[in-house]
Amino acid sequence: MKPRRLDADATMISRRALLGLGAAAVLSVGIATTSRAEPATALPTRVRTAKAAAPAEPRYRFAVKTPVPDLAPLARLEEVWAAPYYLAVTDCTVSYVGATEFRLTAEESAIVDVVESVDGPVADRETTYLTVLAASTRIPPANLDAKLRQLGRGIVAGSLALAPQAPQARAFAAWLEATA
């Protein structure tokens, strides 16, 4: 691709050269305006807080199904939503991968309570929670209504309680309202 001239008398300059000149100008201005300071005797250390601590081991494995095979499994619901191939996800299987026996946390148990309050007794709380997680990933719009009927109102309500900010939350809420 040839560079375009602004007018007949303008000189040609490549984009790469222009970017290089801009970077050099920024660097030289930064150097010229920076005053020399005495060397620090002790550099401040970063204090690690509970939030800055190393992330806990993942509890779940999200194995998404797309037309592209062999995608690496993800560890968090937010990672599924942010994946560049999110719109190609056709299904998802969620499994527990923690180091200890699978027990729901208080927050996870509260989500299962939502499912139970809508659909009645839940036989296996852990499996129910995994189903809610899988439903919260992505359901292709072409079969959304059929899949939501298959999952049932409890799982859909649990998904909304778990992830009200999910990409499909609005569709889930509309479905729940329409089936009320």
KEFIMAR-994851 format. One record per residue (C-alpha): residue number from 1; residue in one letter; z, y, x. Coordinates in pm, whole numbers, plus 32768, in hexadecimal, padded with zeros to 4 digits. Layout:
REM KEFIMAR-994851
n->NUM | res->A | zz->Z | yy->Y | xx->X
...
REM end
This chain:
REM KEFIMAR-994851
n->1 | res->M | zz->8000 | yy->8000 | xx->8000
n->2 | res->K | zz->7F97 | yy->814E | xx->8090
n->3 | res->P | zz->808B | yy->8274 | xx->8084
n->4 | res->R | zz->8017 | yy->838D | xx->7F9E
n->5 | res->R | zz->7FE9 | yy->84F2 | xx->8015
n->6 | res->L | zz->808D | yy->860D | xx->7F5B
n->7 | res->D | zz->7F71 | yy->86F7 | xx->7FB0
n->8 | res->A | zz->7E54 | yy->8709 | xx->80A7
n->9 | res->D | zz->7F23 | yy->87B3 | xx->81B7
n->10 | res->A | zz->8059 | yy->86D3 | xx->819E
n->11 | res->T | zz->80A0 | yy->85EB | xx->82BF
n->12 | res->M | zz->80D5 | yy->847C | xx->827E
n->13 | res->I | zz->822A | yy->83DE | xx->82BD
n->14 | res->S | zz->8287 | yy->827A | xx->826C
n->15 | res->R | zz->83A8 | yy->822D | xx->8187
n->16 | res->R | zz->8456 | yy->816D | xx->829F
n->17 | res->A | zz->843F | yy->8296 | xx->8389
n->18 | res->L | zz->84C0 | yy->8380 | xx->827B
n->19 | res->L | zz->85EA | yy->829D | xx->8235
n->20 | res->G | zz->8630 | yy->8281 | xx->83A9
n->21 | res->L | zz->862D | yy->83FB | xx->83D0
n->22 | res->G | zz->8713 | yy->8422 | xx->82A4
n->23 | res->A | zz->880A | yy->8324 | xx->832F
n->24 | res->A | zz->8805 | yy->83CD | xx->8483
n->25 | res->A | zz->8844 | yy->8520 | xx->83E1
n->26 | res->V | zz->896B | yy->849C | xx->831B
n->27 | res->L | zz->89FB | yy->83F7 | xx->8450
n->28 | res->S | zz->89D3 | yy->8530 | xx->8525
n->29 | res->V | zz->8A73 | yy->860D | xx->841C
n->30 | res->G | zz->8B94 | yy->8519 | xx->8402
n->31 | res->I | zz->8BC5 | yy->8518 | xx->857B
n->32 | res->A | zz->8BAB | yy->8693 | xx->8596
n->33 | res->T | zz->8CAC | yy->86D2 | xx->8486
n->34 | res->T | zz->8DA7 | yy->85CD | xx->84F5
n->35 | res->S | zz->8EBB | yy->865F | xx->85C7
n->36 | res->R | zz->8F4C | yy->859A | xx->86E3
n->37 | res->A | zz->90A8 | yy->8521 | xx->869E
n->38 | res->E | zz->91A8 | yy->8495 | xx->8784
n->39 | res->P | zz->91A3 | yy->8319 | xx->878C
n->40 | res->A | zz->9296 | yy->8280 | xx->8698
n->41 | res->T | zz->93BB | yy->81CC | xx->8733
n->42 | res->A | zz->93E3 | yy->80E1 | xx->8610
n->43 | res->L | zz->92DC | yy->8098 | xx->850E
n->44 | res->P | zz->935A | yy->8074 | xx->83AB
n->45 | res->T | zz->935A | yy->7F0F | xx->8333
n->46 | res->R | zz->92E3 | yy->7EA9 | xx->81DF
n->47 | res->V | zz->93FF | yy->7E2C | xx->810C
n->48 | res->R | zz->939E | yy->7D00 | xx->803B
n->49 | res->T | zz->940D | yy->7D16 | xx->7ED5
n->50 | res->A | zz->9411 | yy->7C02 | xx->7DD4
n->51 | res->K | zz->92B8 | yy->7C6C | xx->7D5B
n->52 | res->A | zz->922F | yy->7C83 | xx->7EBE
n->53 | res->A | zz->92AE | yy->7B28 | xx->7F13
n->54 | res->A | zz->91B9 | yy->7A10 | xx->7F4A
n->55 | res->P | zz->9125 | yy->799A | xx->7E02
n->56 | res->A | zz->91BF | yy->7867 | xx->7D68
n->57 | res->E | zz->90FD | yy->7725 | xx->7D6E
n->58 | res->P | zz->9009 | yy->7710 | xx->7C4E
n->59 | res->R | zz->9086 | yy->7659 | xx->7B1A
n->60 | res->Y | zz->8F38 | yy->761B | xx->7A77
n->61 | res->R | zz->8DD8 | yy->75B4 | xx->7ACE
n->62 | res->F | zz->8CC1 | yy->7647 | xx->79F9
n->63 | res->A | zz->8B8C | yy->756C | xx->7A1E
n->64 | res->V | zz->8A79 | yy->7631 | xx->7975
n->65 | res->K | zz->8932 | yy->7598 | xx->7906
n->66 | res->T | zz->87F4 | yy->7660 | xx->7931
n->67 | res->P | zz->8683 | yy->760E | xx->7961
n->68 | res->V | zz->86C9 | yy->763F | xx->7AD7
n->69 | res->P | zz->8777 | yy->7500 | xx->7B4E
n->70 | res->D | zz->8891 | yy->74DE | xx->7C4A
n->71 | res->L | zz->8941 | yy->7629 | xx->7C1E
n->72 | res->A | zz->8A93 | yy->763E | xx->7CC5
n->73 | res->P | zz->8BB6 | yy->7624 | xx->7BD1
n->74 | res->L | zz->8C7F | yy->775D | xx->7B8F
n->75 | res->A | zz->8DFB | yy->7786 | xx->7B85
n->76 | res->R | zz->8E35 | yy->789E | xx->7A88
n->77 | res->L | zz->8DAE | yy->7903 | xx->7937
n->78 | res->E | zz->8D5A | yy->7A5E | xx->79BC
n->79 | res->E | zz->8C84 | yy->79BE | xx->7ACE
n->80 | res->V | zz->8BB5 | yy->790E | xx->79C4
n->81 | res->W | zz->8B7C | yy->7A55 | xx->790A
n->82 | res->A | zz->8B1D | yy->7B09 | xx->7A4C
n->83 | res->A | zz->8A35 | yy->79F8 | xx->7ACF
n->84 | res->P | zz->88CF | yy->7A72 | xx->7AFE
n->85 | res->Y | zz->8855 | yy->7944 | xx->7A38
n->86 | res->Y | zz->8944 | yy->7981 | xx->7913
n->87 | res->L | zz->8830 | yy->79AF | xx->7812
n->88 | res->A | zz->879C | yy->785F | xx->7878
n->89 | res->V | zz->88E2 | yy->77A1 | xx->7838
n->90 | res->T | zz->88A8 | yy->769C | xx->7729
n->91 | res->D | zz->89F7 | yy->75E7 | xx->7738
n->92 | res->C | zz->8B36 | yy->75D5 | xx->7803
n->93 | res->T | zz->8C34 | yy->74C8 | xx->784E
n->94 | res->V | zz->8D90 | yy->7536 | xx->78B6
n->95 | res->S | zz->8E82 | yy->7454 | xx->796D
n->96 | res->Y | zz->8FD8 | yy->7482 | xx->7A04
n->97 | res->V | zz->8FDC | yy->7474 | xx->7B82
n->98 | res->G | zz->913E | yy->74E2 | xx->7BD3
n->99 | res->A | zz->9211 | yy->742C | xx->7CD3
n->100 | res->T | zz->9322 | yy->73CD | xx->7BDC
n->101 | res->E | zz->9324 | yy->7321 | xx->7A8B
n->102 | res->F | zz->9270 | yy->73EC | xx->7983
n->103 | res->R | zz->9367 | yy->74B6 | xx->78B7
n->104 | res->L | zz->9311 | yy->75EE | xx->77F5
n->105 | res->T | zz->93A9 | yy->7737 | xx->785D
n->106 | res->A | zz->945B | yy->7807 | xx->7755
n->107 | res->E | zz->9324 | yy->78E0 | xx->7726
n->108 | res->E | zz->9242 | yy->77B0 | xx->7706
n->109 | res->S | zz->9331 | yy->770F | xx->7610
n->110 | res->A | zz->9328 | yy->784C | xx->753D
n->111 | res->I | zz->91AC | yy->782A | xx->7524
n->112 | res->V | zz->91D4 | yy->76C4 | xx->74A5
n->113 | res->D | zz->92D3 | yy->7747 | xx->73AA
n->114 | res->V | zz->91C0 | yy->782B | xx->7322
n->115 | res->V | zz->90D9 | yy->76FF | xx->72FB
n->116 | res->E | zz->91EE | yy->763F | xx->724F
n->117 | res->S | zz->923C | yy->775E | xx->7161
n->118 | res->V | zz->90D2 | yy->7765 | xx->70E8
n->119 | res->D | zz->9072 | yy->75F3 | xx->70E1
n->120 | res->G | zz->91C0 | yy->7542 | xx->70C4
n->121 | res->P | zz->9263 | yy->7446 | xx->71B0
n->122 | res->V | zz->91CA | yy->7413 | xx->7309
n->123 | res->A | zz->91D4 | yy->72AF | xx->7393
n->124 | res->D | zz->91AA | yy->7305 | xx->7505
n->125 | res->R | zz->9205 | yy->7466 | xx->756D
n->126 | res->E | zz->9171 | yy->7451 | xx->76CA
n->127 | res->T | zz->901F | yy->73D1 | xx->764F
n->128 | res->T | zz->901E | yy->74DB | xx->7540
n->129 | res->Y | zz->9055 | yy->75E9 | xx->7644
n->130 | res->L | zz->8F37 | yy->7563 | xx->771C
n->131 | res->T | zz->8E58 | yy->756B | xx->75E6
n->132 | res->V | zz->8EB9 | yy->76D6 | xx->75A6
n->133 | res->L | zz->8E64 | yy->772B | xx->7710
n->134 | res->A | zz->8D10 | yy->7681 | xx->76F7
n->135 | res->A | zz->8CC5 | yy->7731 | xx->75AD
n->136 | res->S | zz->8D1C | yy->787F | xx->7651
n->137 | res->T | zz->8C0B | yy->785D | xx->7759
n->138 | res->R | zz->8ABB | yy->7877 | xx->76A8
n->139 | res->I | zz->8A0F | yy->77D9 | xx->757F
n->140 | res->P | zz->8897 | yy->7816 | xx->756A
n->141 | res->P | zz->8849 | yy->78FB | xx->7443
n->142 | res->A | zz->8743 | yy->7808 | xx->73BD
n->143 | res->N | zz->884E | yy->7708 | xx->7361
n->144 | res->L | zz->897F | yy->77EA | xx->7348
n->145 | res->D | zz->89C4 | yy->77B2 | xx->71D5
n->146 | res->A | zz->89A5 | yy->7637 | xx->71ED
n->147 | res->K | zz->8A7F | yy->7626 | xx->7324
n->148 | res->L | zz->8B8C | yy->7703 | xx->728B
n->149 | res->R | zz->8B92 | yy->7627 | xx->7152
n->150 | res->Q | zz->8BB9 | yy->74F9 | xx->7236
n->151 | res->L | zz->8CD6 | yy->759B | xx->72F9
n->152 | res->G | zz->8D87 | yy->7612 | xx->71C0
n->153 | res->R | zz->8E3D | yy->774E | xx->7161
n->154 | res->G | zz->8F72 | yy->76FB | xx->7233
n->155 | res->I | zz->8EB6 | yy->76DF | xx->737E
n->156 | res->V | zz->8DEC | yy->781A | xx->7331
n->157 | res->A | zz->8F2B | yy->78D9 | xx->72D8
n->158 | res->G | zz->8FD0 | yy->7854 | xx->7415
n->159 | res->S | zz->8EA5 | yy->78C7 | xx->74E2
n->160 | res->L | zz->8EC2 | yy->7A24 | xx->744F
n->161 | res->A | zz->9038 | yy->7A28 | xx->7499
n->162 | res->L | zz->8FF7 | yy->79B4 | xx->75FE
n->163 | res->A | zz->8ED2 | yy->7A96 | xx->764B
n->164 | res->P | zz->8EA3 | yy->7BB8 | xx->755B
n->165 | res->Q | zz->8DC9 | yy->7C5E | xx->7665
n->166 | res->A | zz->8CDB | yy->7B33 | xx->7685
n->167 | res->P | zz->8B67 | yy->7B7B | xx->766C
n->168 | res->Q | zz->8B50 | yy->7AB4 | xx->7526
n->169 | res->A | zz->8C99 | yy->7B2A | xx->748D
n->170 | res->R | zz->8BEF | yy->7C09 | xx->738F
n->171 | res->A | zz->8B15 | yy->7AE6 | xx->7316
n->172 | res->F | zz->8C4A | yy->7A05 | xx->7301
n->173 | res->A | zz->8D07 | yy->7B09 | xx->7234
n->174 | res->A | zz->8BE0 | yy->7B36 | xx->7149
n->175 | res->W | zz->8BC6 | yy->79BE | xx->711A
n->176 | res->L | zz->8D39 | yy->79A0 | xx->70CD
n->177 | res->E | zz->8D1F | yy->7ABA | xx->6FCF
n->178 | res->A | zz->8BEC | yy->7A1F | xx->6F2D
n->179 | res->T | zz->8C94 | yy->78CB | xx->6F0C
n->180 | res->A | zz->8DDE | yy->794E | xx->6E89
REM end
